[in-house]
C-alpha cells in the first residue's frame, strides 16, 4: 500500500467517525492515562471511565497508588475485570515510577515498557497522547483490520508497527496520523468491522479492503 491510499482510508474513517480519532479514556495526567490503559485490557473504555473518577479521587498520582491498600485498590477497580492482576500491576508500576523516576512517568518507549503491566501498545499510547511523540498503537482491532485490508502480512504488533513506520515515518510532518489512524481503526472495529462478523456492506473503506475484494470475486459480498 502507498501513502496516498492510506491517507484516503484515514479520510474516509474520519468522515464516518468525526471524533473517532481521539482517545476515549479520561485522564488528567500521564500516570492516570497509563493506569486507565492498563484497566482497559479486556474491558470497555466506557466501563473504565465509570471507574476512574473514584479511583483517581482516592489515588490521584503515582505516590498515592504506590501506597494504596491492595484490597481497596482491587475493590475499586473490580468491575473492570482481571482486577487482582490489574491492581497488582498498577501498584507495582506506581512504586517503580516513584522509586526510579521521581514520581513522574518516563517519556521513552524503552523506559515505559519496563513498567509492570505496560506493553508496547500502552507505551505507544502514552507517548502519543500525553507526550505528543510519534506513536504506533497496535491492538487486536488494528491488527485484525490491517490483515483484512491487506496492508501487512505481519503477525506481531512489533512487526506491524515496523510496517506502519514505513508508511508514516516518525520524522514525517504528519506523523500524528499514525496515532489517529489507530484510534479510527479501533472505533471501526468496535462498530462495523467486528471480529468474526464484519459488516462489510456498511464499511466505508471496503473499496480498499482485500477481504472485501475476495468476497466480491467469490460472489459472497452483500
C-alpha positions as CSV (number, residue, x, y, z in Angstrom):
1,X,0.0,0.0,0.0
2,X,1.1,3.5,-0.8
3,X,0.8,6.5,1.5
4,X,-1.9,8.1,-0.8
5,X,-4.2,5.2,-0.3
6,X,-3.6,5.1,3.4
7,X,-4.5,8.8,3.6
8,X,-7.7,8.1,1.7
9,X,-8.6,5.4,4.3
10,X,-7.9,7.8,7.1
11,X,-10.1,10.5,5.4
12,X,-13.0,8.0,4.9
13,X,-12.8,6.8,8.5
14,X,-12.7,10.4,9.8
15,X,-15.8,11.3,7.9
16,X,-17.6,8.2,9.3
17,X,-16.3,8.8,12.9
18,X,-15.7,12.6,13.3
19,X,-14.5,12.1,16.9
20,X,-13.1,8.6,16.3
21,X,-9.5,9.7,16.0
22,X,-9.3,10.7,19.7
23,X,-8.6,8.7,22.8
24,X,-11.9,8.0,24.6
25,X,-10.2,7.4,28.0
26,X,-10.5,10.3,30.5
27,X,-7.4,11.4,32.4
28,X,-5.7,14.4,33.9
29,X,-2.1,13.2,33.9
30,X,0.4,10.8,32.3
31,X,0.1,8.4,35.2
32,X,-3.7,8.5,35.0
33,X,-3.6,7.7,31.3
34,X,-1.2,4.8,32.0
35,X,-3.5,3.4,34.7
36,X,-6.6,3.9,32.6
37,X,-5.0,2.0,29.7
38,X,-3.9,-0.9,32.0
39,X,-7.5,-1.1,33.2
40,X,-8.8,-1.1,29.6
41,X,-7.4,-4.6,28.9
42,X,-10.3,-6.8,28.0
43,X,-12.6,-4.1,29.2
44,X,-14.6,-1.3,27.5
45,X,-13.4,2.4,27.8
46,X,-16.9,3.2,29.0
47,X,-16.5,0.9,32.0
48,X,-13.0,2.3,32.7
49,X,-14.3,5.9,32.6
50,X,-17.0,4.9,35.0
51,X,-14.4,3.5,37.5
52,X,-11.6,6.0,37.3
53,X,-13.3,9.1,38.8
54,X,-13.4,7.3,42.2
55,X,-10.1,5.6,41.7
56,X,-8.3,8.9,40.9
57,X,-10.1,10.7,43.7
58,X,-8.6,8.2,46.2
59,X,-5.3,7.8,44.4
60,X,-4.6,10.8,42.2
61,X,-0.9,10.2,41.5
62,X,1.9,7.6,41.5
63,X,2.8,8.3,45.1
64,X,-0.8,7.6,46.3
65,X,-1.1,4.5,44.1
66,X,2.2,3.1,45.3
67,X,0.9,3.4,48.9
68,X,-2.6,2.1,48.1
69,X,-4.1,-0.7,50.2
70,X,-4.2,-3.5,47.7
71,X,-7.6,-4.8,48.8
72,X,-9.2,-1.4,48.5
73,X,-7.5,-0.9,45.1
74,X,-8.9,-4.3,43.9
75,X,-12.4,-3.4,45.1
76,X,-12.3,0.0,43.4
77,X,-11.4,-1.4,40.0
78,X,-13.2,-4.8,40.4
79,X,-15.8,-4.1,37.7
80,X,-13.1,-3.7,35.1
81,X,-12.3,-7.4,35.3
82,X,-9.0,-9.2,35.9
83,X,-8.9,-6.8,38.9
84,X,-6.4,-8.7,41.0
85,X,-3.8,-8.8,38.3
86,X,-4.5,-5.2,37.3
87,X,-4.4,-3.9,40.9
88,X,-1.0,-5.7,41.4
89,X,0.4,-4.3,38.2
90,X,-0.8,-0.7,39.0
91,X,0.7,-0.8,42.5
92,X,4.0,-2.2,41.3
93,X,4.0,0.2,38.4
94,X,3.4,3.2,40.7
95,X,6.1,2.0,43.0
96,X,8.6,1.8,40.2
97,X,7.6,5.3,38.9
98,X,8.2,6.7,42.4
99,X,11.4,4.9,43.2
100,X,13.1,5.1,39.8
101,X,11.6,8.1,38.1
102,X,10.8,10.5,41.0
103,X,7.1,10.1,40.6
104,X,7.0,11.3,37.0
105,X,6.1,8.9,34.2
106,X,9.2,8.4,31.9
107,X,8.9,9.6,28.3
108,X,10.7,7.0,26.3
109,X,9.4,3.7,24.9
110,X,12.2,1.7,26.4
111,X,11.6,3.0,29.9
112,X,7.8,2.8,29.7
113,X,7.8,-0.9,28.6
114,X,9.9,-1.8,31.7
115,X,6.9,-0.8,33.9
116,X,4.8,-3.8,35.2
117,X,1.7,-4.3,33.1
118,X,2.9,-1.9,30.4
119,X,3.2,-3.4,27.0
120,X,4.2,-1.7,23.7
121,X,0.6,-0.8,22.9
122,X,0.2,1.1,26.2
123,X,3.6,2.7,26.0
124,X,2.9,4.0,22.5
125,X,-0.5,5.4,23.6
126,X,1.1,7.3,26.4
127,X,3.9,8.5,24.1
128,X,1.4,9.8,21.5
129,X,-1.5,11.1,23.7
130,X,0.5,12.7,26.5
131,X,4.0,13.4,25.2
132,X,2.9,14.2,21.6
133,X,5.5,11.9,20.1
134,X,5.2,9.6,17.1
135,X,3.1,6.6,18.3
136,X,2.0,3.4,16.7
137,X,-0.7,1.7,18.8
138,X,-1.4,-1.8,17.6
139,X,-4.2,-3.5,19.5
140,X,-6.4,-6.5,18.4
141,X,-8.7,-4.4,16.3
142,X,-5.9,-2.7,14.5
143,X,-4.1,-6.0,13.9
144,X,-7.3,-7.6,12.6
145,X,-8.3,-4.8,10.3
146,X,-4.8,-4.3,8.8
147,X,-4.8,-8.0,7.9
148,X,-8.3,-7.8,6.3
149,X,-7.4,-4.8,4.3
150,X,-4.2,-6.4,3.2
151,X,-1.8,-3.7,4.4
152,X,0.5,-6.2,6.1
153,X,1.2,-9.9,6.4
154,X,3.0,-9.4,9.7
155,X,1.6,-11.2,12.7
156,X,3.1,-9.5,15.7
157,X,2.4,-5.9,17.0
158,X,6.1,-5.1,16.7
159,X,6.3,-6.2,13.0
160,X,3.0,-4.4,12.2
161,X,4.4,-1.3,13.8
162,X,7.5,-1.6,11.6
163,X,5.3,-1.8,8.5
164,X,3.3,1.3,9.7
165,X,6.6,3.2,10.3
166,X,7.5,2.7,6.7
167,X,4.2,4.3,5.6
168,X,4.2,7.1,8.2
169,X,7.8,7.6,9.4
170,X,8.4,9.1,12.9
171,X,10.0,12.2,11.2
172,X,7.0,12.7,8.9
173,X,5.4,16.2,9.4
174,X,2.1,14.4,9.7
175,X,3.4,11.6,11.9
176,X,0.4,12.1,14.3
177,X,-1.6,10.4,11.6
178,X,-0.3,7.0,12.8
179,X,-2.0,7.5,16.2
180,X,-5.2,9.0,14.8
181,X,-5.4,6.0,12.4
182,X,-5.1,3.6,15.2
183,X,-7.9,5.3,17.1
184,X,-10.1,5.3,13.9
185,X,-9.4,1.6,13.3
186,X,-10.3,0.7,16.9
187,X,-13.5,2.7,16.6
188,X,-14.3,1.0,13.2
189,X,-13.5,-2.4,14.7
190,X,-15.9,-1.9,17.6
191,X,-18.8,-0.6,15.4
192,X,-18.5,-2.2,11.9
193,X,-15.5,-4.5,11.3
194,X,-16.4,-6.7,14.3
195,X,-14.3,-9.8,15.0
196,X,-15.7,-12.8,13.2
197,X,-18.7,-10.9,11.8
198,X,-17.6,-7.8,9.9
199,X,-20.4,-5.8,8.4
200,X,-18.8,-5.3,5.0
201,X,-22.0,-3.8,3.5
202,X,-21.7,-0.9,5.9
203,X,-18.0,-0.5,5.7
204,X,-16.8,2.9,4.4
205,X,-13.3,1.6,3.5
206,X,-14.4,-1.7,1.8
207,X,-13.2,-0.5,-1.6
208,X,-9.7,-0.5,-0.1
209,X,-10.1,-3.9,1.6
210,X,-8.5,-7.1,0.3
211,X,-11.0,-9.2,2.2
212,X,-14.0,-7.4,0.6
213,X,-12.4,-7.8,-2.8
214,X,-12.1,-11.5,-2.3
215,X,-15.8,-11.7,-1.3
216,X,-16.8,-9.8,-4.5
217,X,-14.7,-12.2,-6.6
218,X,-16.4,-15.2,-5.0
219,X,-19.8,-13.7,-5.2
220,X,-20.3,-13.8,-1.4
221,X,-20.3,-10.0,-0.9
222,X,-23.7,-8.4,0.0
